Each structure stands twice: as structure tokens, then as C-alpha cells.
Amino acid sequence: MSLIAGILTGIIGIASLTLYPVLLSIGIAPVTANATVTVAQVGAGA
């Protein structure tokens, strides 16, 4: 189970590297984009 959690956390981490610039490029405010990525990472950590 912990292996699956580790893999999913890694995937979320990689996705957040690409998600933030994409959100900025479509016109989302930087604070909102950052909050979105942070919520995704907190969800993966839980």
C-alpha cells in the first residue's frame, strides 16, 4: 500500500510542475494557481 501511495505522490509532484504554468497561461491568477497546486499536493500527502 505504501508503494502505491509513493507512486501517486510522485505523479502528483510531477503534475504540479506542469500544472502551475498551464494555469498561469490560461489566465488564472498566480495566487489561485498556487492554491490549486497546494491543495492537490495536500490531498496526495493524506
C-alpha distance matrix in Angstrom:
0.0 3.8 5.4 5.3 6.4 8.7 10.1 10.8 12.4 14.4 15.6 16.7 18.5 20.3 21.2 22.7 25.0 26.5 26.3 28.6 31.5 31.3 31.5 34.5 36.2 36.2 37.9 35.3 36.4 34.7 33.7 32.2 30.3 28.9 27.9 26.1 24.1 23.4 22.2 19.8 18.4 18.2 16.3 13.7 13.7 13.2
3.8 0.0 3.8 5.4 4.9 6.1 8.6 9.8 10.4 12.2 14.2 15.2 16.3 18.4 19.8 20.9 22.9 24.9 24.9 26.8 29.8 30.0 30.3 32.9 34.8 35.2 36.7 34.0 34.8 32.8 31.8 30.7 28.7 27.0 26.2 24.7 22.4 21.4 20.7 18.5 16.5 16.4 15.2 12.2 11.5 11.8
5.4 3.8 0.0 3.8 5.4 5.1 6.2 8.6 9.9 10.6 12.4 14.3 15.3 16.7 18.4 20.0 21.7 23.4 23.9 26.1 28.7 28.8 29.6 32.2 33.8 34.3 36.2 33.8 34.8 32.7 32.2 31.1 28.7 27.2 26.9 25.1 22.5 22.1 21.7 19.0 17.1 17.8 16.6 13.2 13.2 14.2
5.3 5.4 3.8 0.0 3.8 5.4 5.1 6.2 8.6 9.9 10.6 12.3 14.2 15.5 16.4 18.3 20.4 21.7 21.8 24.3 26.9 26.6 27.3 30.2 31.6 31.9 33.8 31.4 32.8 31.0 30.5 29.0 26.7 25.6 25.0 22.9 20.6 20.5 19.7 16.7 15.4 16.3 14.4 11.2 12.1 12.9
6.4 4.9 5.4 3.8 0.0 3.8 5.5 5.1 6.1 8.6 9.9 10.5 12.2 14.3 15.2 16.4 18.7 20.4 20.2 22.3 25.2 25.2 25.5 28.3 30.1 30.3 31.9 29.3 30.3 28.4 27.6 26.2 24.2 22.7 22.0 20.2 17.9 17.4 16.6 13.9 12.3 12.8 11.2 7.9 8.4 9.3
8.7 6.1 5.1 5.4 3.8 0.0 3.8 5.5 5.1 6.2 8.7 9.9 10.5 12.4 14.2 15.3 17.0 19.1 19.5 21.4 24.1 24.5 25.1 27.6 29.3 30.1 31.7 29.2 30.1 27.8 27.3 26.4 24.0 22.3 22.1 20.6 17.7 17.3 17.3 14.6 12.3 13.5 12.9 9.2 9.2 11.3
10.1 8.6 6.2 5.1 5.5 3.8 0.0 3.8 5.5 5.1 6.3 8.7 9.9 10.7 12.3 14.3 15.8 17.3 17.9 20.3 22.7 22.8 23.8 26.4 27.7 28.4 30.4 28.3 29.5 27.5 27.4 26.2 23.5 22.3 22.5 20.4 17.5 17.9 17.9 14.7 13.1 15.0 13.8 10.1 11.4 13.5
10.8 9.8 8.6 6.2 5.1 5.5 3.8 0.0 3.8 5.4 5.0 6.2 8.6 9.9 10.4 12.2 14.5 15.7 15.6 18.1 20.8 20.6 21.2 24.0 25.5 25.8 27.7 25.4 26.8 25.0 24.7 23.2 20.7 19.8 19.5 17.2 14.7 15.2 14.7 11.3 10.3 12.2 10.6 7.0 9.3 11.1
12.4 10.4 9.9 8.6 6.1 5.1 5.5 3.8 0.0 3.8 5.4 5.1 6.1 8.7 9.8 10.5 12.7 14.7 14.7 16.5 19.4 19.8 20.1 22.6 24.5 25.2 26.7 24.2 25.0 22.9 22.4 21.3 18.9 17.4 17.3 15.6 12.7 12.6 12.7 9.8 7.7 9.7 9.2 5.5 6.8 9.6
14.4 12.2 10.6 9.9 8.6 6.2 5.1 5.4 3.8 0.0 3.8 5.4 5.0 6.2 8.5 9.9 11.1 13.1 14.0 15.9 18.3 18.9 19.9 22.2 23.7 24.8 26.5 24.4 25.4 23.1 23.2 22.3 19.4 18.0 18.7 17.0 13.6 14.2 15.1 12.0 9.9 12.7 12.6 9.0 10.2 13.4
15.6 14.2 12.4 10.6 9.9 8.7 6.3 5.0 5.4 3.8 0.0 3.8 5.4 5.2 6.1 8.6 10.2 11.1 11.8 14.4 16.6 16.5 17.7 20.4 21.5 22.3 24.4 22.5 24.0 22.1 22.5 21.2 18.1 17.4 18.1 15.7 12.7 14.2 14.6 11.0 10.2 13.3 12.5 9.3 11.7 14.4
16.7 15.2 14.3 12.3 10.5 9.9 8.7 6.2 5.1 5.4 3.8 0.0 3.8 5.5 5.0 6.1 8.8 10.1 9.7 12.0 14.8 14.8 15.3 18.0 19.6 20.2 21.9 19.6 20.9 19.0 19.0 17.7 14.8 14.0 14.4 12.0 9.1 10.5 10.8 7.3 6.6 9.9 9.4 6.8 9.6 12.3
18.5 16.3 15.3 14.2 12.2 10.5 9.9 8.6 6.1 5.0 5.4 3.8 0.0 3.8 5.4 5.2 6.7 9.3 9.8 11.1 13.7 14.7 15.4 17.4 19.3 20.5 21.9 19.8 20.5 18.1 18.3 17.7 14.7 13.2 14.3 12.8 9.2 10.2 11.8 9.0 7.1 10.6 11.4 8.8 10.3 13.7
20.3 18.4 16.7 15.5 14.3 12.4 10.7 9.9 8.7 6.2 5.2 5.5 3.8 0.0 3.8 5.4 5.3 7.0 8.8 10.8 12.4 13.2 14.8 16.7 17.9 19.4 21.3 19.7 20.9 18.6 19.6 18.9 15.5 14.7 16.3 14.4 11.0 12.9 14.6 11.5 10.4 14.2 14.5 12.0 13.9 17.1
21.2 19.8 18.4 16.4 15.2 14.2 12.3 10.4 9.8 8.5 6.1 5.0 5.4 3.8 0.0 3.8 5.4 5.4 5.8 8.7 10.7 10.5 11.9 14.4 15.5 16.4 18.5 16.9 18.5 16.8 17.8 16.5 13.0 13.0 14.4 11.9 9.0 11.7 12.8 9.6 9.8 13.5 13.3 11.5 14.2 16.9
22.7 20.9 20.0 18.3 16.4 15.3 14.3 12.2 10.5 9.9 8.6 6.1 5.2 5.4 3.8 0.0 3.8 5.3 4.8 6.1 8.9 9.7 10.2 12.3 14.2 15.4 16.7 14.7 15.7 13.6 14.4 13.5 10.1 9.5 11.2 9.2 5.9 8.6 10.4 8.0 7.9 11.7 12.4 11.2 13.3 16.2
25.0 22.9 21.7 20.4 18.7 17.0 15.8 14.5 12.7 11.1 10.2 8.8 6.7 5.3 5.4 3.8 0.0 3.8 5.7 6.2 7.6 9.4 10.9 12.0 13.5 15.5 17.0 15.6 16.4 13.9 15.4 15.2 11.6 10.9 13.5 12.1 8.9 11.4 13.8 11.8 11.2 14.9 16.0 14.5 16.2 19.4
26.5 24.9 23.4 21.7 20.4 19.1 17.3 15.7 14.7 13.1 11.1 10.1 9.3 7.0 5.4 5.3 3.8 0.0 3.8 5.7 5.9 6.4 8.8 10.4 11.0 12.8 14.9 14.1 15.7 13.9 16.0 15.2 11.4 12.0 14.5 12.5 10.0 13.3 15.1 12.8 13.3 17.0 17.4 16.2 18.5 21.4
26.3 24.9 23.9 21.8 20.2 19.5 17.9 15.6 14.7 14.0 11.8 9.7 9.8 8.8 5.8 4.8 5.7 3.8 0.0 3.8 5.7 5.1 6.1 8.7 9.9 10.8 12.7 11.2 13.1 11.8 13.5 12.0 8.4 9.6 11.6 9.1 7.3 11.0 12.3 10.3 11.6 15.0 15.3 14.8 17.4 19.8
28.6 26.8 26.1 24.3 22.3 21.4 20.3 18.1 16.5 15.9 14.4 12.0 11.1 10.8 8.7 6.1 6.2 5.7 3.8 0.0 3.8 5.4 5.2 6.3 8.7 10.2 11.1 9.4 10.4 8.4 10.3 9.8 6.0 6.8 9.7 8.4 6.8 10.1 12.2 11.3 12.2 15.2 16.3 16.3 18.2 20.8
31.5 29.8 28.7 26.9 25.2 24.1 22.7 20.8 19.4 18.3 16.6 14.8 13.7 12.4 10.7 8.9 7.6 5.9 5.7 3.8 0.0 3.8 5.4 5.0 6.1 8.7 10.0 9.7 10.9 9.3 12.3 12.1 8.5 9.9 13.1 11.9 10.6 13.9 16.0 15.0 15.8 19.0 20.0 19.8 21.8 24.5
31.3 30.0 28.8 26.6 25.2 24.5 22.8 20.6 19.8 18.9 16.5 14.8 14.7 13.2 10.5 9.7 9.4 6.4 5.1 5.4 3.8 0.0 3.8 5.4 5.0 6.4 8.8 8.9 11.4 10.9 13.7 12.4 9.0 11.5 13.9 11.8 11.2 14.9 16.2 14.8 16.5 19.6 19.9 19.8 22.4 24.7
31.5 30.3 29.6 27.3 25.5 25.1 23.8 21.2 20.1 19.9 17.7 15.3 15.4 14.8 11.9 10.2 10.9 8.8 6.1 5.2 5.4 3.8 0.0 3.8 5.5 5.4 6.6 5.5 8.1 8.2 10.6 8.9 5.9 9.1 11.1 9.1 9.6 13.0 14.1 13.5 15.5 18.2 18.6 19.2 21.6 23.6
34.5 32.9 32.2 30.2 28.3 27.6 26.4 24.0 22.6 22.2 20.4 18.0 17.4 16.7 14.4 12.3 12.0 10.4 8.7 6.3 5.0 5.4 3.8 0.0 3.8 5.5 5.3 5.2 6.6 6.4 9.8 9.3 6.8 9.5 12.2 11.4 11.7 14.7 16.4 16.2 17.8 20.4 21.3 21.9 23.9 26.1
36.2 34.8 33.8 31.6 30.1 29.3 27.7 25.5 24.5 23.7 21.5 19.6 19.3 17.9 15.5 14.2 13.5 11.0 9.9 8.7 6.1 5.0 5.5 3.8 0.0 3.8 5.4 7.4 9.6 10.0 13.5 12.7 10.3 13.1 15.7 14.4 14.6 17.9 19.4 18.8 20.5 23.3 23.9 24.2 26.6 28.8
36.2 35.2 34.3 31.9 30.3 30.1 28.4 25.8 25.2 24.8 22.3 20.2 20.5 19.4 16.4 15.4 15.5 12.8 10.8 10.2 8.7 6.4 5.4 5.5 3.8 0.0 3.8 6.0 9.3 11.0 13.8 12.1 10.3 13.8 15.6 13.9 14.9 18.3 19.0 18.5 20.8 23.4 23.5 24.3 26.9 28.7
37.9 36.7 36.2 33.8 31.9 31.7 30.4 27.7 26.7 26.5 24.4 21.9 21.9 21.3 18.5 16.7 17.0 14.9 12.7 11.1 10.0 8.8 6.6 5.3 5.4 3.8 0.0 3.8 6.3 8.8 11.6 10.3 9.5 12.9 14.6 13.7 15.2 18.1 19.0 19.2 21.4 23.5 24.1 25.3 27.5 29.2
35.3 34.0 33.8 31.4 29.3 29.2 28.3 25.4 24.2 24.4 22.5 19.6 19.8 19.7 16.9 14.7 15.6 14.1 11.2 9.4 9.7 8.9 5.5 5.2 7.4 6.0 3.8 0.0 3.8 6.4 8.4 6.6 6.2 9.7 10.9 10.2 12.1 14.7 15.4 16.0 18.3 20.2 20.8 22.3 24.4 25.9
36.4 34.8 34.8 32.8 30.3 30.1 29.5 26.8 25.0 25.4 24.0 20.9 20.5 20.9 18.5 15.7 16.4 15.7 13.1 10.4 10.9 11.4 8.1 6.6 9.6 9.3 6.3 3.8 0.0 3.8 5.6 5.3 6.1 8.6 10.0 10.6 12.5 14.2 15.5 16.8 18.6 20.1 21.3 23.0 24.5 26.1
34.7 32.8 32.7 31.0 28.4 27.8 27.5 25.0 22.9 23.1 22.1 19.0 18.1 18.6 16.8 13.6 13.9 13.9 11.8 8.4 9.3 10.9 8.2 6.4 10.0 11.0 8.8 6.4 3.8 0.0 3.8 5.5 5.0 6.0 8.5 9.8 10.6 12.1 14.2 15.5 16.5 18.2 20.0 21.3 22.5 24.4
33.7 31.8 32.2 30.5 27.6 27.3 27.4 24.7 22.4 23.2 22.5 19.0 18.3 19.6 17.8 14.4 15.4 16.0 13.5 10.3 12.3 13.7 10.6 9.8 13.5 13.8 11.6 8.4 5.6 3.8 0.0 3.8 5.5 5.1 6.1 8.6 10.0 10.4 12.2 14.3 15.4 16.3 18.3 20.1 20.9 22.5
32.2 30.7 31.1 29.0 26.2 26.4 26.2 23.2 21.3 22.3 21.2 17.7 17.7 18.9 16.5 13.5 15.2 15.2 12.0 9.8 12.1 12.4 8.9 9.3 12.7 12.1 10.3 6.6 5.3 5.5 3.8 0.0 3.8 5.4 5.0 6.2 8.7 9.8 10.5 12.4 14.3 15.2 16.5 18.6 19.9 21.2
30.3 28.7 28.7 26.7 24.2 24.0 23.5 20.7 18.9 19.4 18.1 14.8 14.7 15.5 13.0 10.1 11.6 11.4 8.4 6.0 8.5 9.0 5.9 6.8 10.3 10.3 9.5 6.2 6.1 5.0 5.5 3.8 0.0 3.8 5.4 5.1 6.4 8.6 10.0 10.9 12.6 14.4 15.6 16.9 18.6 20.4
28.9 27.0 27.2 25.6 22.7 22.3 22.3 19.8 17.4 18.0 17.4 14.0 13.2 14.7 13.0 9.5 10.9 12.0 9.6 6.8 9.9 11.5 9.1 9.5 13.1 13.8 12.9 9.7 8.6 6.0 5.1 5.4 3.8 0.0 3.8 5.4 5.2 6.1 8.6 10.0 10.6 12.2 14.3 15.5 16.4 18.5
27.9 26.2 26.9 25.0 22.0 22.1 22.5 19.5 17.3 18.7 18.1 14.4 14.3 16.3 14.4 11.2 13.5 14.5 11.6 9.7 13.1 13.9 11.1 12.2 15.7 15.6 14.6 10.9 10.0 8.5 6.1 5.0 5.4 3.8 0.0 3.8 5.5 5.0 6.1 8.6 9.8 10.4 12.2 14.2 15.1 16.5
26.1 24.7 25.1 22.9 20.2 20.6 20.4 17.2 15.6 17.0 15.7 12.0 12.8 14.4 11.9 9.2 12.1 12.5 9.1 8.4 11.9 11.8 9.1 11.4 14.4 13.9 13.7 10.2 10.6 9.8 8.6 6.2 5.1 5.4 3.8 0.0 3.8 5.4 5.3 6.3 8.8 10.1 10.8 12.6 14.4 15.7
24.1 22.4 22.5 20.6 17.9 17.7 17.5 14.7 12.7 13.6 12.7 9.1 9.2 11.0 9.0 5.9 8.9 10.0 7.3 6.8 10.6 11.2 9.6 11.7 14.6 14.9 15.2 12.1 12.5 10.6 10.0 8.7 6.4 5.2 5.5 3.8 0.0 3.8 5.5 5.1 6.3 8.7 9.9 10.7 12.4 14.5
23.4 21.4 22.1 20.5 17.4 17.3 17.9 15.2 12.6 14.2 14.2 10.5 10.2 12.9 11.7 8.6 11.4 13.3 11.0 10.1 13.9 14.9 13.0 14.7 17.9 18.3 18.1 14.7 14.2 12.1 10.4 9.8 8.6 6.1 5.0 5.4 3.8 0.0 3.8 5.4 5.1 6.1 8.5 9.8 10.5 12.4
22.2 20.7 21.7 19.7 16.6 17.3 17.9 14.7 12.7 15.1 14.6 10.8 11.8 14.6 12.8 10.4 13.8 15.1 12.3 12.2 16.0 16.2 14.1 16.4 19.4 19.0 19.0 15.4 15.5 14.2 12.2 10.5 10.0 8.6 6.1 5.3 5.5 3.8 0.0 3.8 5.4 5.1 6.1 8.6 9.8 10.7
19.8 18.5 19.0 16.7 13.9 14.6 14.7 11.3 9.8 12.0 11.0 7.3 9.0 11.5 9.6 8.0 11.8 12.8 10.3 11.3 15.0 14.8 13.5 16.2 18.8 18.5 19.2 16.0 16.8 15.5 14.3 12.4 10.9 10.0 8.6 6.3 5.1 5.4 3.8 0.0 3.8 5.5 5.2 6.3 8.7 10.2
18.4 16.5 17.1 15.4 12.3 12.3 13.1 10.3 7.7 9.9 10.2 6.6 7.1 10.4 9.8 7.9 11.2 13.3 11.6 12.2 15.8 16.5 15.5 17.8 20.5 20.8 21.4 18.3 18.6 16.5 15.4 14.3 12.6 10.6 9.8 8.8 6.3 5.1 5.4 3.8 0.0 3.8 5.3 5.0 6.2 8.7
18.2 16.4 17.8 16.3 12.8 13.5 15.0 12.2 9.7 12.7 13.3 9.9 10.6 14.2 13.5 11.7 14.9 17.0 15.0 15.2 19.0 19.6 18.2 20.4 23.3 23.4 23.5 20.2 20.1 18.2 16.3 15.2 14.4 12.2 10.4 10.1 8.7 6.1 5.1 5.5 3.8 0.0 3.8 5.4 5.0 6.3
16.3 15.2 16.6 14.4 11.2 12.9 13.8 10.6 9.2 12.6 12.5 9.4 11.4 14.5 13.3 12.4 16.0 17.4 15.3 16.3 20.0 19.9 18.6 21.3 23.9 23.5 24.1 20.8 21.3 20.0 18.3 16.5 15.6 14.3 12.2 10.8 9.9 8.5 6.1 5.2 5.3 3.8 0.0 3.8 5.4 5.3
13.7 12.2 13.2 11.2 7.9 9.2 10.1 7.0 5.5 9.0 9.3 6.8 8.8 12.0 11.5 11.2 14.5 16.2 14.8 16.3 19.8 19.8 19.2 21.9 24.2 24.3 25.3 22.3 23.0 21.3 20.1 18.6 16.9 15.5 14.2 12.6 10.7 9.8 8.6 6.3 5.0 5.4 3.8 0.0 3.8 5.5
13.7 11.5 13.2 12.1 8.4 9.2 11.4 9.3 6.8 10.2 11.7 9.6 10.3 13.9 14.2 13.3 16.2 18.5 17.4 18.2 21.8 22.4 21.6 23.9 26.6 26.9 27.5 24.4 24.5 22.5 20.9 19.9 18.6 16.4 15.1 14.4 12.4 10.5 9.8 8.7 6.2 5.0 5.4 3.8 0.0 3.8
13.2 11.8 14.2 12.9 9.3 11.3 13.5 11.1 9.6 13.4 14.4 12.3 13.7 17.1 16.9 16.2 19.4 21.4 19.8 20.8 24.5 24.7 23.6 26.1 28.8 28.7 29.2 25.9 26.1 24.4 22.5 21.2 20.4 18.5 16.5 15.7 14.5 12.4 10.7 10.2 8.7 6.3 5.3 5.5 3.8 0.0
